Amino acid sequence: MSYDIHNVLGFRTQGGITIDIRLAYKCYGTLAPSRDNVILVLTSYSAQHEDAEALFAGSKILDLSHYFIVVINMIGNGLSTSPSNVPAPLGRSTFPAITVHDNVACQHRLITEKLGIKRLRLVMGFSMGALQTFEWGCQHTGIVDAILPICGAARVSPHNYLFLDGAKAALTTDRNFRQGLYETPPIAGLLAFGRVYAGWVFSQTFFRERAYEAMGLASMEDAVRMIQNYFMRRDANDLLAMLWTWQHADISANTRFRGDFEGALRSIACRAIVMPGETDLYFTVADSVNEVSYMPRGELRVIASVNGHMAGSGMDSAGKLAIDNAINDLLN
């Protein structure tokens, strides 16, 4: 796996901790001499840049002979600074709380200082990538032409927060977890985490209509095992660090807006297409309707799919087509 590194030294988190941040990123395509053909793609929960390629690989819209795509790995995902790769005293269970705001502040420095890019044609992301996309639109709307948050939100709902708490409990109750000081992976906890997650990442209709068969899966248990295998790739403390970031996502949780959520949404002056999934149990259409109502140039496009949250992952054919159409409209 090849990627580049940008170091943000002495970064001060929103929580007041100073830490050296390592951002792993991957570039695709060719940067125009005018540096005005840049698309920023942000990673989702536990995903790395190779996973994010599903959003643009093979796309007829994002022709790499015309666009320069930068994928930045979220803090905590095992490539960028994470509990699993930071030495004591800030590694493992003592890793500092990192917010979406912290992620975007570091990403902005990579884009502007390291790559010398002053304008972004589009910022997009799925799930937690969408949380970061909203943050970009809010904090840096002056250098962003458009944003495309897919199956995400500008602020995580209480219900979503509670679901994540349940998944966390399933992982941390493994006696081998040892409050994050495990020497070998807490396998039972990771498997329990994956099972809880599988029950929410797909919709009720997905299981009732056996839609997993269209994915080449023979049973509901196969769908569970697929999700379990996905998370078994990651370190348990890394998963928990990203989970904390997810739970506390809120574009108004900063000194600029001081909790004024509607004001933060109104500040997103760039064009935006917000794409919730019709059957997504994490980020609901109702929440997206509310958010778009305050965004000056926001448009709502619902992804029609029975695949729940996975509708926006790039692996759902209907979702992929809808996303490509939105990208085309935002770039033209």
MARBA-51112 format. One line per 4 residues: number of its first residue (from 1); their letters; for each residue x, y, z of C-alpha. Coordinates in Angstrom, 2 decimals, always signed. Each point is the difference from the previous one (the first is absolute). Layout:
NUM	A	X Y Z; ...
This chain:
1	MSYD	+0.00 +0.00 +0.00; +1.60 +3.24 -1.13; -0.81 +3.44 +1.40; +1.66 +3.25 +1.04
5	IHNV	+0.37 +1.60 +3.42; -0.41 +3.57 +1.20; +1.01 +0.85 +3.57; -1.86 +2.66 +1.96
9	LGFR	+2.35 +0.55 +2.92; -1.14 +1.29 +3.36; -3.69 -0.07 -0.88; -2.28 +1.23 +2.77
13	TQGG	-3.26 -1.97 +0.12; -3.36 +1.47 +0.96; +0.43 -1.89 +3.26; +3.22 +1.88 +0.78
17	ITID	+2.52 -2.80 -0.66; +3.13 +0.71 -2.06; +0.97 -2.86 -2.30; +1.96 -0.49 -3.21
21	IRLA	-2.47 -1.07 -2.69; +0.98 -2.23 -2.91; -2.46 +0.16 -2.89; +0.12 -2.79 -2.57
25	YKCY	-1.34 +0.96 -3.41; -0.08 -1.24 -3.58; -0.19 +2.04 -3.21; -1.53 -1.19 -3.28
29	GTLA	+0.17 +1.68 -3.39; +1.99 +3.07 -1.00; -0.08 +3.40 +1.66; -0.65 +2.72 -2.57
33	PSRD	+2.59 +2.81 -0.25; -2.72 +2.36 +1.24; -0.69 -2.38 +2.94; -3.74 +0.39 -0.51
37	NVIL	-1.05 -3.57 -0.80; +0.14 -1.43 +3.52; -2.59 -2.28 +1.61; +0.40 -0.95 +3.66
41	VLTS	-1.36 -3.37 +1.14; -0.20 -0.78 +3.73; -0.03 -3.47 +1.56; -2.82 -1.64 +1.94
45	YSAQ	-0.03 -1.92 +3.28; +2.97 -2.42 +0.15; +0.53 +0.44 -3.77; +3.36 +0.83 -1.57
49	HEDA	+0.69 +1.68 -3.32; -0.21 -3.25 -1.96; -3.55 -0.52 +1.34; -0.95 +3.56 -0.99
53	EALF	+0.96 -0.74 -3.60; -3.43 -1.66 -0.37; -1.49 +3.50 -0.22; +1.93 +0.93 -3.15
57	AGSK	+1.74 -3.05 -1.48; -1.32 -0.70 -3.47; -2.14 +3.13 +0.03; -0.66 +1.54 -3.41
61	ILDL	-0.50 +3.33 +1.77; +3.23 +0.18 +1.98; +2.35 -0.47 -2.95; +3.51 +0.00 +1.50
65	SHYF	+1.35 +1.58 -3.17; -1.98 +3.11 +0.96; -0.17 -0.06 +3.80; +2.47 -0.28 +2.85
69	IVVI	-1.48 -1.98 +2.90; +1.46 +0.13 +3.50; -1.18 -2.59 +2.54; +0.95 +0.80 +3.60
73	NMIG	-0.10 -2.73 +2.64; -1.90 +0.99 +3.11; +1.90 +0.20 +3.29; -0.43 -3.32 +1.82
77	NGLS	-0.30 -2.24 -3.07; +3.34 -1.76 +0.49; +1.94 +1.87 -2.71; -0.33 +3.55 +1.24
81	TSPS	+0.83 +0.64 +3.67; -1.88 -2.63 +2.02; +0.03 -1.70 +3.41; +1.73 -2.99 -1.63
85	NVPA	+2.95 +1.96 -1.40; +0.69 +2.67 +2.63; +2.52 -0.78 +2.77; -0.68 +0.55 +3.70
89	PLGR	-1.25 +2.10 +1.65; -2.58 +0.80 -2.70; -0.49 -3.44 -1.58; -2.56 -2.74 +0.46
93	STFP	-2.71 +0.85 +2.56; +1.57 +3.38 +0.89; -0.35 +1.34 -3.55; -1.45 +3.52 +0.12
97	AITV	-3.56 +0.71 -1.08; +0.06 +1.20 -3.62; -2.94 +1.86 -1.48; -1.16 +0.39 -3.59
101	HDNV	+1.05 +3.64 +0.38; +3.54 -1.15 +0.90; +0.11 -2.27 -3.05; -1.02 +2.76 -2.38
105	ACQH	+2.41 +2.52 +1.53; +2.88 -2.40 -0.72; -1.36 -0.85 -3.46; -0.19 +3.70 -0.86
109	RLIT	+3.69 +0.38 +0.82; +0.89 -2.97 -2.20; -2.02 +1.38 -2.93; +1.20 +3.61 +0.25
113	EKLG	+3.52 -0.30 +1.44; +1.26 -3.34 -1.28; -1.77 -0.14 -3.38; -0.30 +3.74 -0.58
117	IKRL	-3.66 -0.25 -1.02; -2.09 +3.12 +0.49; -3.33 -1.21 -1.39; -1.93 -3.29 +0.02
121	RLVM	-2.50 -0.82 -2.74; -1.75 -2.53 +2.22; +0.25 -1.51 +3.48; -1.84 -3.30 +0.44
125	GFSM	-0.21 -2.96 +2.33; -2.18 -2.88 +1.17; -1.15 -0.51 +3.60; +2.72 +1.43 +2.26
129	GALQ	+1.46 +1.42 -3.19; -3.28 +1.93 -0.32; +0.40 +1.34 +3.55; +3.38 +1.41 -1.04
133	TFEW	-1.49 +1.30 -3.27; -2.55 +2.08 +1.92; +2.82 +1.34 +2.16; +1.96 +1.05 -3.09
137	GCQH	-3.06 +1.77 -1.37; -0.48 +1.81 +3.29; +3.58 +0.92 +0.92; +1.52 +0.54 -3.44
141	TGIV	-2.93 +0.87 -2.26; +2.04 +2.81 -1.56; +2.37 -2.42 -1.77; -2.53 -2.74 -0.79
145	DAIL	-2.19 +0.11 -3.11; -2.32 -2.82 +1.07; -0.50 -2.74 +2.59; -1.58 -3.45 -0.33
149	PICG	-0.71 -1.63 +3.37; -1.28 -3.56 -0.56; -1.93 -1.84 +2.73; +1.21 +2.30 +2.74
153	AARV	-0.97 +3.01 +2.08; +1.20 +3.38 +1.17; -0.71 -1.10 +3.58; -0.42 -3.51 +1.34
157	SPHN	-3.46 -0.71 +1.42; -0.56 -1.29 +3.55; -1.32 -3.28 -1.43; +3.16 -0.51 -2.08
161	YLFL	+2.10 +0.81 +3.07; -1.84 -2.68 +1.97; +0.46 -2.64 -2.68; +3.74 +0.68 +0.05
165	DGAK	+0.04 -0.34 +3.78; -1.53 -3.47 -0.39; +2.64 -1.07 -2.52; +2.71 +1.37 +2.31
169	AALT	-1.40 -1.94 +2.96; +0.04 -3.22 -2.03; +3.70 +0.49 -0.72; +1.23 +1.19 +3.39
173	TDRN	-1.75 -2.67 +2.10; +2.39 -2.63 -1.39; +2.08 -0.91 +3.06; +3.09 -0.06 -2.21
177	FRQG	-0.52 +3.66 -0.90; +1.61 +0.96 +3.31; -1.08 +3.67 -0.24; +1.84 +0.31 -3.29
181	LYET	+3.27 -1.44 +1.26; -0.38 -3.35 -1.79; +3.07 -1.83 -1.29; -1.98 -2.08 -2.50
185	PPIA	-3.14 +1.15 -1.85; -3.25 -0.35 +2.00; -1.52 -2.35 -2.58; -3.28 -0.68 +1.82
189	GLLA	-0.58 +3.72 +0.44; +0.77 +0.77 -3.64; -2.39 -2.72 -1.17; -2.73 +1.31 +2.30
193	FGRV	+0.65 +3.53 -1.28; -0.39 -1.18 -3.60; -3.26 -1.82 +0.78; -1.53 +3.09 +1.61
197	YAGW	+1.18 +2.14 -2.90; -1.44 -2.39 -2.60; -3.45 +0.34 +1.51; +0.06 +3.75 -0.66
201	VFSQ	+2.10 +0.49 -3.13; -2.65 -1.75 -2.11; -3.74 +0.71 +0.05; -2.90 -2.12 +1.20
205	TFFR	-1.09 -0.37 -3.63; +3.47 -1.21 -0.97; -0.41 -3.05 +2.24; -3.73 -0.54 -0.57
209	ERAY	+0.44 -0.07 -3.79; +3.28 -1.93 +0.20; +1.72 +2.77 -1.94; +3.33 -1.41 +1.19
213	EAMG	-0.34 -2.65 -2.71; +0.62 +2.72 -2.62; +3.37 +0.54 +1.72; +0.90 -3.67 -0.43
217	LASM	-0.86 -0.89 +3.60; -2.07 -3.06 +0.81; -1.41 +0.97 +3.39; -0.39 +2.65 +2.66
221	EDAV	+2.93 -1.59 +1.84; +2.16 +0.50 -3.08; -0.87 +3.70 +0.11; +0.99 +0.10 +3.68
225	RMIQ	+3.29 -1.75 -0.71; +0.77 +2.43 -2.81; -0.30 +2.93 +2.40; +1.95 -1.82 +2.70
229	NYFM	+2.84 -0.70 -2.43; +0.01 +3.64 -1.04; +0.65 +1.17 +3.55; +2.39 -2.81 +0.91
233	RRDA	+2.50 +1.76 -2.26; +0.30 +2.83 +2.51; +1.43 +0.47 +3.47; -2.64 +0.18 +2.75
237	NDLL	+1.33 +3.25 +1.49; +0.02 +1.56 -3.47; -3.66 -0.94 -0.44; -0.86 +1.58 +3.35
241	AMLW	+1.93 +3.19 -0.77; -1.89 +0.47 -3.28; -3.26 -0.90 +1.74; +0.54 +2.84 +2.48
245	TWQH	+0.64 +2.38 -2.90; -3.23 -1.16 -1.65; -2.08 +0.37 +3.17; +1.12 +3.60 +0.53
249	ADIS	-0.36 +1.26 -3.57; -1.67 +3.42 -0.06; +0.96 +2.84 -2.34; -1.08 +2.55 +2.63
253	ANTR	+2.15 -1.44 +2.82; +2.80 +2.57 -0.18; +0.89 +3.50 +1.15; -1.30 +1.52 -3.23
257	FRGD	-3.61 -1.20 +0.25; -0.24 -0.96 +3.70; -2.82 -2.48 -0.54; -1.97 +2.09 -2.52
261	FEGA	-0.76 -2.94 -2.30; -2.37 +1.87 -2.30; +2.50 +2.84 -0.32; +2.74 -2.48 -0.90
265	LRSI	-2.18 -1.49 -2.74; -0.81 +3.46 -1.35; +3.73 +0.72 -0.28; +0.42 -2.73 -2.66
269	ACRA	+0.00 +2.35 -2.98; +1.28 -2.48 -2.59; -2.33 -2.16 -2.07; -0.97 -3.25 +1.72
273	IVMP	-1.84 -3.17 -0.89; -0.86 -1.95 +3.15; -0.65 -3.71 -0.67; -1.59 -2.02 +2.81
277	GETD	-0.94 -3.63 -0.52; -3.74 -0.71 -0.11; +0.33 -2.92 +2.46; +3.10 +1.15 +1.92
281	LYFT	-0.43 -0.66 +3.75; +3.04 +2.12 +0.98; -0.63 +3.27 -1.82; -3.67 +0.53 -0.77
285	VADS	-1.64 +1.83 -2.88; -1.89 +2.14 +2.54; +3.28 +1.29 +1.47; +1.30 +0.83 -3.49
289	VNEV	-3.25 +1.83 -0.87; +0.47 +2.16 +3.08; +3.65 +0.73 -0.79; -0.60 +0.91 -3.64
293	SYMP	-2.76 +2.41 +1.01; +2.64 +2.29 +1.53; +2.67 -0.35 -2.69; -0.10 +2.92 -2.47
297	RGEL	+0.90 -2.12 -3.03; -0.89 -3.44 +1.27; -1.94 -2.64 -1.92; -1.37 -3.29 +1.32
301	RVIA	+0.30 -3.17 -2.09; -1.09 -3.22 +1.67; +1.67 -3.25 -1.08; -2.76 -2.55 -0.66
305	SVNG	+1.36 -3.33 +1.26; -0.91 -2.79 +2.43; +3.67 -0.36 +0.98; -0.22 +2.38 +2.93
309	HMAG	+3.14 +1.96 +0.81; +1.96 -1.96 -2.60; -1.96 +1.73 -2.79; +2.61 +2.75 -0.05
313	SGMD	+3.12 -2.12 +0.31; +0.69 -0.30 -3.73; -0.84 -3.71 +0.03; -3.72 +0.52 -0.66
317	SAGK	-0.67 +0.32 -3.75; -3.00 +2.32 +0.38; +1.86 +2.08 +2.54; +3.10 +0.19 -2.18
321	LAID	-2.04 +1.28 -2.95; -1.71 +2.61 +2.17; +3.36 +1.12 +1.42; +1.55 +0.25 -3.49
325	NAIN	-2.93 +2.14 -1.16; +0.43 +2.30 +2.96; +3.74 +0.31 -0.61; -0.67 +0.85 -3.64
329	DLLN	-2.48 +2.72 +0.97; +2.33 +1.50 +2.60; +2.98 +0.09 -2.35; -2.04 +1.54 -2.82
